[in-house]
């Protein structure tokens, strides 16, 4: 029976040993899984040594399928291989290889041999579709590997950190956890105790840094109860975390506390850097009080960074997946006038900015946004173009207010045009400064390689 093959090689700015070690660490598989594939790890036995296995749930449309991969042909620092023990393919063999090149860099080599079920008939029906799917998947994997290793290599002469995280199950927390773990850092999860006004159970082990990401989602209508949860989870939650940190005999050297660009309020076309004044309104008041609760840490000599996140774009969650159904149906359109600015950032750059804050000496507020904010109209046009759909149906402001109440004015129709002055001045290199590149990468709409065309 004929087999199909995918072969991909990429230069990586890190040593071959570090590239191989990265693949063996916890978090690497999660970093390599594209958001559009919806892969879930069911069970993992071991790592990448001979006989180790991983059980996955993958989806063919709405249908869940199980896939067990078994590792073999392990060669320390050079190669490992996974073969299908059970799953959707008739044959699957994937050889991962790393090799050194001049300058302390390396080559990542993926060589996949596979055979579709019911081949050769299925090759004629679906062979091209599957080849294109794998091409985009491995473009995602190789770009992620290269960029993750590039960032970690920048600090290759530094000791790895022990980092404690709140909100580790959220969108940013999951991505940060896998990024740090695969990079060799040690993670400790700070668990919530109680639901309404949480206290925190901090691990007893010494930690170098704390990243505080927990907070009630701002999505949905803002009833009085919802507003209390939004505020208390941030302001009271941060106060209690600060108290718990200051009670420790061994305190972290750095705390990165989430905040948001809601700090600035609705400011039209004003360019807003970290030194800009606070705005007005519910979100601005919450953000100001939220950040103020970290002041006792600074007073105690701990370096504190307030990460003011913009709209995070990711296929894994947040705003983008909620936008996709109407846009894919050809029913997407601008919100209100469309002239309001959206200060966005890719999930990878949100994670990268936190890592940058941990490794550099910056303290104080930090706008975590891409270099160029776009209007809602520009965002609408760009997403429609990528999906190949028209965007003819604007959502009037009155309809947005009717559907979402106060949240519409505070988040959907307000204009906040932020610039990442602190990140830029401290040498942060954005992975995705361009909106279209970010969206294509998150949605698996990047151009095909020459081999797959």
C-alpha positions as CSV (number, residue, x, y, z in Angstrom):
1,X,0.0,0.0,0.0
2,X,1.3,3.5,-0.8
3,X,2.2,5.8,2.1
4,X,2.2,9.6,2.4
5,X,5.1,11.6,3.8
6,X,5.6,15.0,5.4
7,X,9.1,16.3,6.0
8,X,9.9,19.6,7.7
9,X,13.2,21.1,8.7
10,X,13.7,24.4,10.6
11,X,16.8,26.2,12.0
12,X,16.4,26.9,15.7
13,X,18.5,29.5,17.6
14,X,19.3,27.2,20.5
15,X,21.7,24.3,21.0
16,X,20.7,20.9,19.9
17,X,20.8,19.6,23.5
18,X,18.4,22.4,24.6
19,X,16.1,21.8,21.7
20,X,15.9,18.1,22.5
21,X,15.5,18.7,26.3
22,X,12.6,21.2,25.5
23,X,10.7,18.4,23.8
24,X,11.2,16.1,26.7
25,X,9.8,18.5,29.4
26,X,6.3,18.9,30.6
27,X,4.4,21.5,28.6
28,X,6.1,20.9,25.3
29,X,3.2,18.9,23.8
30,X,0.7,21.6,24.9
31,X,2.9,24.2,23.3
32,X,2.9,22.2,20.0
33,X,-0.9,21.7,19.8
34,X,-2.6,24.2,17.5
35,X,-5.8,25.7,18.8
36,X,-7.9,24.7,15.8
37,X,-7.1,21.0,16.3
38,X,-8.8,20.6,19.7
39,X,-6.5,17.9,21.0
40,X,-6.9,16.8,24.6
41,X,-4.4,14.7,26.6
42,X,-6.3,11.9,28.3
43,X,-3.4,10.1,29.9
44,X,0.3,10.3,29.7
45,X,2.7,7.5,30.8
46,X,6.3,8.7,31.0
47,X,7.9,11.2,28.6
48,X,9.5,10.4,25.2
49,X,11.6,7.3,26.1
50,X,11.0,3.9,24.5
51,X,7.8,2.4,25.6
52,X,6.3,5.6,27.0
53,X,2.8,6.4,25.8
54,X,0.4,9.2,25.4
55,X,-3.4,8.9,25.0
56,X,-5.2,11.7,23.1
57,X,-8.7,12.7,22.2
58,X,-8.8,14.2,18.8
59,X,-11.9,15.3,16.8
60,X,-13.1,14.6,13.3
61,X,-15.7,17.4,13.1
62,X,-18.0,16.8,16.1
63,X,-16.9,13.2,16.5
64,X,-14.3,12.5,19.3
65,X,-11.6,9.9,18.4
66,X,-9.0,8.2,20.6
67,X,-5.4,8.1,19.6
68,X,-2.6,6.3,21.5
69,X,1.0,7.0,20.5
70,X,3.9,4.9,21.7
71,X,7.5,6.1,21.8
72,X,10.4,4.1,20.3
73,X,13.8,4.5,18.7
74,X,14.9,6.9,21.5
75,X,18.5,8.2,21.1
76,X,19.5,10.6,23.9
77,X,19.9,14.2,22.6
78,X,19.3,13.2,19.0
79,X,16.0,11.5,18.2
80,X,12.7,10.1,19.4
81,X,9.8,8.5,17.5
82,X,6.1,8.1,18.1
83,X,4.1,5.4,16.4
84,X,0.3,4.9,16.5
85,X,-0.8,2.0,18.7
86,X,-4.4,2.8,18.0
87,X,-6.2,5.7,16.3
88,X,-7.6,7.2,13.2
89,X,-4.8,6.2,10.8
90,X,-3.9,2.9,9.2
91,X,-0.2,3.8,9.8
92,X,1.5,6.6,11.6
93,X,5.2,7.0,12.3
94,X,6.7,10.3,13.3
95,X,10.5,10.7,13.8
96,X,11.7,13.8,15.6
97,X,15.4,14.6,15.2
98,X,17.7,17.4,16.4
99,X,21.2,18.1,15.2
100,X,23.8,20.8,15.9
101,X,24.9,23.4,13.4
102,X,27.5,26.1,13.5
103,X,27.1,29.0,16.0
104,X,25.6,26.9,18.8
105,X,22.3,26.6,16.9
106,X,20.4,23.5,15.7
107,X,18.1,21.9,13.2
108,X,14.7,20.5,14.1
109,X,13.7,17.7,11.7
110,X,10.2,16.2,11.6
111,X,9.7,13.2,9.3
112,X,6.2,11.8,9.3
113,X,5.0,8.7,7.3
114,X,1.3,7.9,7.4
115,X,-1.4,6.0,5.6
116,X,-5.1,6.9,5.7
117,X,-7.7,4.3,6.5
118,X,-9.3,2.7,3.4
119,X,-6.3,3.7,1.3
120,X,-6.0,4.1,-1.7
121,X,-9.6,5.2,-2.1
122,X,-9.3,7.7,0.8
123,X,-6.1,9.1,-0.7
124,X,-8.1,10.2,-3.8
125,X,-11.0,11.6,-1.7
126,X,-9.2,13.2,1.2
127,X,-5.5,13.0,0.6
128,X,-5.1,16.6,-0.4
129,X,-7.1,17.9,2.5
130,X,-5.1,15.8,5.0
131,X,-1.8,16.9,3.5
132,X,-2.8,20.6,3.8
133,X,-4.0,20.1,7.4
134,X,-0.6,18.5,8.4
135,X,1.3,21.2,6.5
136,X,-0.4,24.0,8.5
137,X,-0.1,22.0,11.8
138,X,3.7,21.6,11.3
139,X,4.1,25.2,10.3
140,X,2.5,26.1,13.7
141,X,4.7,23.6,15.6
142,X,8.0,24.6,14.0
143,X,7.3,28.4,14.4
144,X,6.2,27.9,18.0
145,X,9.3,25.8,18.8
146,X,11.7,28.2,17.1
147,X,10.2,31.3,18.8
148,X,10.0,29.6,22.3
149,X,13.6,28.5,22.1
150,X,14.7,31.9,20.8
151,X,13.2,33.5,23.9
152,X,14.6,31.0,26.4
153,X,18.0,31.1,24.8
154,X,18.2,34.8,25.4
155,X,18.4,34.0,29.1
156,X,20.4,30.8,28.7
157,X,23.1,31.9,31.1
158,X,20.5,32.6,33.9
159,X,19.2,30.2,36.5
160,X,15.7,28.9,35.9
161,X,13.0,30.2,38.2
162,X,10.5,28.7,40.5
163,X,7.3,30.5,39.7
164,X,4.0,30.3,41.6
165,X,0.8,31.1,39.6
166,X,-2.8,32.0,40.5
167,X,-5.3,31.4,37.7
168,X,-3.2,28.7,36.1
169,X,-6.3,27.1,34.6
170,X,-7.3,30.2,32.7
171,X,-6.4,31.2,29.2
172,X,-3.2,33.0,30.0
173,X,-2.4,30.7,32.9
174,X,-2.5,27.5,30.9
175,X,-0.3,29.0,28.1
176,X,2.2,30.5,30.6
177,X,2.4,27.3,32.6
178,X,3.3,25.2,29.5
179,X,5.7,27.8,28.2
180,X,7.6,28.1,31.4
181,X,7.6,24.3,32.1
182,X,8.9,23.5,28.6
183,X,11.6,26.1,29.1
184,X,12.9,24.4,32.2
185,X,11.3,26.6,34.9
186,X,9.6,25.0,37.9
187,X,5.9,25.8,38.4
188,X,3.9,25.9,41.6
189,X,0.1,26.4,41.5
190,X,-1.4,28.7,44.1
191,X,-4.9,27.3,44.8
192,X,-8.0,29.2,45.7
193,X,-9.7,28.6,49.0
194,X,-13.3,29.8,49.0
195,X,-15.4,31.1,46.1
196,X,-16.8,34.5,46.7
197,X,-13.8,36.3,48.3
198,X,-10.9,33.9,47.8
199,X,-7.9,33.3,50.1
200,X,-4.9,31.5,48.8
201,X,-3.0,28.4,49.6
202,X,0.6,29.2,48.7
203,X,3.0,26.3,48.4
204,X,5.5,26.1,51.3
205,X,8.5,25.8,48.9
206,X,10.6,28.9,48.3
207,X,9.6,30.7,45.1
208,X,11.5,33.2,43.0
209,X,8.4,34.9,41.6
210,X,4.6,35.0,41.8
211,X,2.3,35.6,38.8
212,X,-1.2,36.6,39.8
213,X,-3.8,36.1,37.0
214,X,-6.9,35.0,38.8
215,X,-10.1,37.1,38.5
216,X,-13.8,36.8,37.6
217,X,-14.5,36.9,33.9
218,X,-15.9,40.3,32.7
219,X,-18.0,38.7,30.0
220,X,-21.8,38.8,30.3
221,X,-24.3,41.3,31.6
222,X,-23.1,43.3,34.6
223,X,-25.7,42.7,37.2
224,X,-25.0,44.0,40.7
225,X,-23.8,40.5,41.7
226,X,-21.6,40.3,38.7
227,X,-20.0,43.7,39.4
228,X,-19.3,42.6,43.0
229,X,-17.6,39.4,41.8
230,X,-15.5,41.3,39.2
231,X,-14.3,43.8,41.8
232,X,-13.9,41.4,44.8
233,X,-12.1,38.7,42.8
234,X,-9.5,41.3,41.8
235,X,-9.3,43.8,44.6
236,X,-10.0,41.6,47.6
237,X,-8.3,38.7,46.0
238,X,-5.1,40.6,45.4
239,X,-5.2,42.1,49.0
240,X,-5.4,38.6,50.5
241,X,-2.6,37.3,48.2
242,X,-0.4,40.2,49.2
243,X,-1.0,39.5,52.8
244,X,-0.2,35.9,52.3
245,X,3.1,36.8,50.6
246,X,4.1,39.2,53.2
247,X,3.5,36.6,55.9
248,X,6.1,34.3,54.4
249,X,9.6,34.1,55.8
250,X,11.1,33.7,52.3
251,X,9.4,36.2,50.0
252,X,9.6,36.2,46.2
253,X,11.8,38.7,44.5
254,X,9.2,39.6,41.9
255,X,5.4,39.7,41.6
256,X,3.6,40.2,38.3
257,X,0.0,41.1,38.9
258,X,-2.5,41.2,36.1
259,X,-4.4,44.4,35.4
260,X,-6.1,45.6,32.2
261,X,-6.2,48.6,29.8
262,X,-9.6,49.3,31.2
263,X,-7.4,51.4,33.6
264,X,-7.5,54.2,30.9
265,X,-11.2,54.2,30.2
266,X,-12.8,55.4,27.0
267,X,-10.2,57.8,25.5
268,X,-11.0,58.1,21.8
269,X,-7.9,58.5,19.6
270,X,-5.5,59.5,22.5
271,X,-2.3,57.5,22.5
272,X,-2.0,55.9,25.9
273,X,1.3,54.9,27.4
274,X,1.9,53.7,30.9
275,X,2.4,57.3,32.2
276,X,-1.1,58.3,30.9
277,X,-3.7,59.2,33.5
278,X,-6.4,56.8,34.7
279,X,-9.8,57.1,33.2
280,X,-13.3,57.0,34.7
281,X,-15.9,54.3,35.0
282,X,-16.4,51.0,36.7
283,X,-13.5,49.2,35.0
284,X,-11.1,52.0,35.5
285,X,-12.0,52.2,39.2
286,X,-11.5,48.5,39.6
287,X,-8.1,48.5,37.8
288,X,-6.9,51.5,39.9
289,X,-7.9,49.8,43.2
290,X,-6.6,46.4,41.9
291,X,-3.1,47.9,41.2
292,X,-3.1,49.9,44.5
293,X,-3.4,46.6,46.5
294,X,0.1,45.7,45.3
295,X,1.7,48.7,46.9
296,X,2.6,47.0,50.2
297,X,4.7,44.6,48.2
298,X,6.7,47.4,46.7
299,X,7.0,49.0,50.1
300,X,8.5,45.7,51.3
301,X,11.2,45.8,48.6
302,X,9.6,43.3,46.2
303,X,9.7,44.2,42.5
304,X,6.1,44.5,41.3
305,X,4.9,44.7,37.7
306,X,1.3,45.5,36.9
307,X,0.6,43.9,33.5
308,X,-2.2,45.9,31.8
309,X,-3.5,43.4,29.3
310,X,-5.3,44.4,26.1
311,X,-7.7,42.2,24.2
312,X,-6.0,38.8,24.0
313,X,-6.4,37.1,20.6
314,X,-6.2,33.3,20.7
315,X,-8.0,30.4,19.2
316,X,-7.9,28.7,22.6
317,X,-10.4,31.1,24.2
318,X,-11.3,34.7,24.9
319,X,-12.8,37.1,22.3
320,X,-11.7,35.4,19.1
321,X,-13.7,32.1,19.4
322,X,-16.8,34.1,20.3
323,X,-16.4,36.2,17.1
324,X,-16.0,33.2,14.7
325,X,-19.5,31.8,14.4
326,X,-21.2,34.9,13.0
327,X,-18.2,35.8,10.9
328,X,-18.0,32.2,9.4
329,X,-21.7,32.5,8.6
330,X,-21.1,35.7,6.7
331,X,-23.0,37.7,9.3
332,X,-20.1,39.5,10.9
333,X,-19.8,43.3,11.0
334,X,-18.4,46.2,12.9
335,X,-19.7,47.2,16.3
336,X,-21.3,50.6,16.5
337,X,-19.4,53.1,14.4
338,X,-16.4,50.8,14.1
339,X,-14.1,53.8,14.8
340,X,-13.3,52.7,18.4
341,X,-9.7,51.5,18.9
342,X,-9.0,47.9,20.0
343,X,-5.7,47.4,21.7
344,X,-5.1,43.7,21.1
345,X,-2.2,41.3,21.8
346,X,-1.6,37.7,20.8
347,X,-1.7,35.1,23.5
348,X,2.0,34.2,22.8
349,X,3.0,37.9,23.3
350,X,0.9,38.1,26.5
351,X,2.9,35.1,27.8
352,X,6.1,36.5,26.4
353,X,5.5,39.8,28.1
354,X,5.1,38.1,31.5
355,X,8.2,36.1,31.0
356,X,10.0,39.3,30.0
357,X,8.8,40.9,33.2
358,X,10.1,38.0,35.2
359,X,13.5,38.0,33.7
360,X,14.2,41.7,33.3
361,X,14.3,44.4,36.0
362,X,11.2,46.4,35.1
363,X,8.9,47.5,37.8
364,X,5.6,49.4,37.7
365,X,2.8,49.3,35.0
366,X,3.4,47.6,31.7
367,X,0.9,47.8,28.8
368,X,0.7,44.3,27.3
369,X,-0.6,45.2,23.9
370,X,0.7,44.9,20.3
371,X,2.6,47.9,18.9
372,X,-0.3,49.0,16.7
373,X,-3.9,49.2,17.9
374,X,-6.6,48.9,15.2
375,X,-10.1,50.2,14.9
376,X,-13.0,47.8,15.3
377,X,-13.7,48.3,11.6
378,X,-10.1,47.2,10.7
379,X,-10.4,44.2,12.9
380,X,-13.7,43.3,11.2
381,X,-12.3,43.7,7.7
382,X,-9.2,41.7,8.6
383,X,-11.1,38.7,10.1
384,X,-13.6,38.6,7.3
385,X,-10.8,38.6,4.7
386,X,-8.9,35.8,6.4
387,X,-12.1,33.7,6.6
388,X,-13.1,34.6,3.1
389,X,-16.5,36.0,4.2
390,X,-18.2,39.3,3.7
391,X,-18.8,41.5,6.7
392,X,-22.0,43.4,5.7
393,X,-24.0,43.5,8.9
394,X,-22.9,46.2,11.5
395,X,-24.2,45.8,15.0
396,X,-25.8,49.2,16.0
397,X,-24.7,50.6,19.3
398,X,-28.3,50.4,20.6
399,X,-28.5,46.6,19.8
400,X,-25.1,46.0,21.6
401,X,-26.4,47.9,24.7
402,X,-29.6,46.0,24.6
403,X,-27.8,42.6,24.5
404,X,-24.9,43.4,26.9
405,X,-26.0,46.3,29.0
406,X,-23.3,48.4,30.7
407,X,-20.6,46.0,29.4
408,X,-21.2,47.1,25.8
409,X,-20.2,50.7,26.6
410,X,-17.3,49.7,28.8
411,X,-15.7,47.1,26.5
412,X,-17.3,46.8,23.1
413,X,-18.0,50.4,22.1
414,X,-15.3,52.2,24.1
415,X,-12.0,53.3,22.4
416,X,-8.7,52.6,24.2
417,X,-5.6,53.2,22.0
418,X,-2.6,51.9,24.0
419,X,1.1,51.7,23.1
420,X,3.6,49.3,24.8
421,X,6.2,51.8,25.7
422,X,7.7,49.9,28.5
423,X,8.0,46.6,26.6
424,X,9.5,48.4,23.6
425,X,12.0,50.4,25.6
426,X,13.2,47.3,27.5
427,X,13.9,45.3,24.3
428,X,10.9,43.0,24.0
429,X,10.7,41.6,20.5
430,X,7.0,40.9,19.6
431,X,6.2,37.7,17.8
432,X,3.0,39.1,16.3
433,X,3.1,42.8,15.8
434,X,0.8,42.5,12.8
435,X,-2.9,41.7,13.3
436,X,-3.4,39.6,10.1
437,X,-0.3,37.4,10.9
438,X,-1.6,36.8,14.4
439,X,-5.1,35.8,13.3
440,X,-3.8,33.6,10.5
441,X,-1.6,31.8,12.9
442,X,-4.3,31.3,15.5
443,X,-6.9,30.1,13.0
444,X,-4.6,27.8,10.9
445,X,-5.0,30.1,7.9
446,X,-1.4,30.6,7.1
447,X,-0.2,30.0,3.5
448,X,0.7,26.4,2.5
449,X,4.4,25.5,2.0
450,X,5.5,24.9,-1.5
451,X,5.5,21.1,-0.9
452,X,1.8,21.1,0.0
453,X,0.6,23.3,-2.9
